[in-house]
């Protein structure tokens, strides 16, 4: 059972890719689509936010610029 009185922040370092709300929030923070987020997480090999960010930067730097609300 989940003990809400024990909160130490370890979960904040990762995005639960099976939780649509958490993925949606992370998508908005990164300004990318859900598909791009999952692709980057797979390329990073982890759902760790820090590693994801560096992988996303590398992918977006190598991709041509696109207009629109989200980077795809």
Backbone as CSV, one residue per row, in Angstrom:
resi,resn,N_x,N_y,N_z,CA_x,CA_y,CA_z,C_x,C_y,C_z
1,UNK,0.839,-1.179,0.000,0.000,0.000,0.000,0.883,1.240,0.000
2,UNK,0.447,2.267,-0.697,1.181,3.510,-0.819,1.033,4.331,0.459
3,UNK,2.146,4.594,1.138,2.134,5.364,2.383,2.408,6.834,2.056
4,UNK,1.367,7.650,2.043,1.482,9.059,1.668,2.254,9.888,2.684
5,UNK,2.462,9.354,3.898,3.214,10.098,4.906,4.718,10.027,4.643
6,UNK,5.153,9.112,3.792,6.567,8.968,3.458,6.796,9.460,2.040
7,UNK,7.123,10.718,1.930,7.358,11.314,0.619,8.767,11.879,0.594
8,UNK,9.624,11.271,-0.214,11.017,11.703,-0.242,11.470,12.261,-1.584
9,UNK,10.601,12.323,-2.586,10.939,12.949,-3.852,11.639,12.079,-4.871
10,UNK,11.890,10.803,-4.550,12.578,9.946,-5.522,11.785,9.807,-6.814
11,UNK,10.478,9.822,-6.726,9.631,9.643,-7.899,9.681,10.846,-8.844
12,UNK,10.101,12.003,-8.354,10.136,13.204,-9.170,11.195,13.145,-10.267
13,UNK,12.176,12.284,-10.122,13.262,12.199,-11.086,12.861,11.462,-12.359
14,UNK,11.744,10.739,-12.318,11.328,9.943,-13.473,9.903,10.280,-13.884
15,UNK,9.596,9.989,-15.144,8.244,10.133,-15.677,7.685,8.730,-15.853
16,UNK,6.529,8.475,-15.272,5.869,7.177,-15.444,5.205,7.181,-16.815
17,UNK,5.807,6.482,-17.770,5.296,6.489,-19.146,3.977,5.749,-19.289
18,UNK,3.537,5.055,-18.241,2.241,4.377,-18.263,1.129,5.235,-17.670
19,UNK,1.459,6.412,-17.141,0.491,7.317,-16.546,0.233,8.475,-17.516
20,UNK,-0.924,8.480,-18.184,-1.193,9.509,-19.192,-1.112,10.937,-18.640
21,UNK,-1.517,11.146,-17.405,-1.453,12.492,-16.823,-0.016,12.944,-16.619
22,UNK,0.815,12.056,-16.154,2.216,12.401,-15.926,2.941,12.641,-17.249
23,UNK,2.640,11.835,-18.256,3.252,12.015,-19.573,2.782,13.332,-20.185
24,UNK,1.500,13.624,-20.066,0.956,14.870,-20.606,1.625,16.083,-19.961
25,UNK,1.793,16.043,-18.650,2.446,17.143,-17.941,3.896,17.298,-18.406
26,UNK,4.608,16.190,-18.535,5.999,16.232,-18.984,6.089,16.730,-20.426
27,UNK,5.109,16.369,-21.259,5.058,16.845,-22.643,4.949,18.361,-22.673
28,UNK,4.064,18.889,-21.851,3.857,20.336,-21.799,5.118,21.047,-21.314
29,UNK,5.789,20.482,-20.327,7.018,21.084,-19.824,8.106,21.108,-20.897
30,UNK,8.198,20.035,-21.655,9.228,19.926,-22.684,8.797,20.545,-24.008
31,UNK,7.517,20.915,-24.116,6.952,21.491,-25.339,7.105,20.540,-26.533
32,UNK,6.781,19.264,-26.306,6.819,18.252,-27.359,5.523,17.452,-27.341
33,UNK,5.276,16.727,-28.415,4.099,15.860,-28.483,4.350,14.587,-27.675
34,UNK,3.276,13.878,-27.357,3.389,12.627,-26.608,4.221,11.614,-27.385
35,UNK,4.012,11.553,-28.690,4.762,10.607,-29.518,6.258,10.914,-29.471
36,UNK,6.614,12.210,-29.568,8.022,12.610,-29.533,8.617,12.328,-28.149
37,UNK,7.808,12.533,-27.110,8.279,12.271,-25.747,8.622,10.786,-25.586
38,UNK,7.724,9.919,-26.025,7.970,8.476,-25.898,9.154,8.047,-26.757
39,UNK,9.287,8.637,-27.941,10.415,8.327,-28.821,11.737,8.724,-28.154
40,UNK,11.753,9.893,-27.545,12.975,10.362,-26.872,13.289,9.520,-25.643
41,UNK,12.260,9.136,-24.890,12.476,8.297,-23.712,13.048,6.947,-24.126
42,UNK,12.550,6.426,-25.246,13.057,5.152,-25.747,14.507,5.306,-26.209
43,UNK,14.801,6.417,-26.885,16.172,6.666,-27.342,17.120,6.868,-26.157
44,UNK,16.618,7.495,-25.086,17.436,7.714,-23.892,17.630,6.420,-23.116
45,UNK,16.694,5.474,-23.300,16.780,4.203,-22.590,16.275,4.272,-21.163
46,UNK,15.640,5.393,-20.822,15.155,5.584,-19.455,14.076,6.668,-19.445
47,UNK,13.311,6.712,-18.376,12.321,7.776,-18.218,12.830,8.833,-17.235
48,UNK,14.129,8.800,-16.942,14.758,9.783,-16.071,14.673,11.148,-16.750
49,UNK,14.148,12.143,-16.038,13.918,13.465,-16.621,15.206,14.118,-17.123
50,UNK,16.290,13.970,-16.390,17.547,14.611,-16.769,18.119,13.993,-18.049
51,UNK,18.161,12.673,-18.108,18.669,11.997,-19.302,17.748,12.239,-20.491
52,UNK,16.437,12.267,-20.224,15.475,12.552,-21.282,15.738,13.933,-21.876
53,UNK,15.964,14.922,-21.025,16.191,16.289,-21.499,17.419,16.388,-22.394
54,UNK,18.498,15.719,-22.006,19.699,15.786,-22.829,19.494,15.066,-24.160
55,UNK,18.783,13.944,-24.145,18.493,13.228,-25.389,17.574,14.052,-26.275
56,UNK,16.568,14.684,-25.682,15.648,15.534,-26.438,16.408,16.683,-27.096
57,UNK,17.319,17.300,-26.364,18.115,18.398,-26.921,18.921,17.933,-28.127
58,UNK,19.525,16.764,-28.009,20.324,16.231,-29.113,19.450,15.960,-30.332
59,UNK,18.273,15.380,-30.109,17.372,15.055,-31.217,16.852,16.325,-31.876
60,UNK,16.446,17.298,-31.070,15.896,18.523,-31.628,16.957,19.370,-32.308
61,UNK,18.182,19.340,-31.818,19.268,20.080,-32.454,19.610,19.509,-33.820
62,UNK,19.412,18.199,-33.987,19.736,17.562,-35.262,18.560,17.574,-36.233
63,UNK,17.354,17.889,-35.753,16.159,17.903,-36.606,15.931,19.298,-37.161
64,UNK,15.348,19.393,-38.364,15.022,20.713,-38.909,13.932,21.386,-38.073
65,UNK,13.979,22.692,-38.016,13.004,23.450,-37.227,11.623,23.370,-37.856
66,UNK,10.599,23.247,-36.993,9.219,23.196,-37.467,8.395,24.184,-36.673
67,UNK,7.337,24.698,-37.287,6.470,25.638,-36.596,5.292,24.898,-36.035
68,UNK,4.631,25.509,-35.075,3.473,24.896,-34.472,3.571,24.937,-32.967
69,UNK,2.507,24.485,-32.309,2.468,24.514,-30.849,3.502,23.582,-30.254
70,UNK,3.604,22.388,-30.791,4.522,21.394,-30.251,5.584,21.064,-31.276
71,UNK,6.744,20.757,-30.765,7.789,20.231,-31.662,7.468,18.775,-31.907
72,UNK,7.551,18.359,-33.141,7.225,16.966,-33.471,8.421,16.237,-34.002
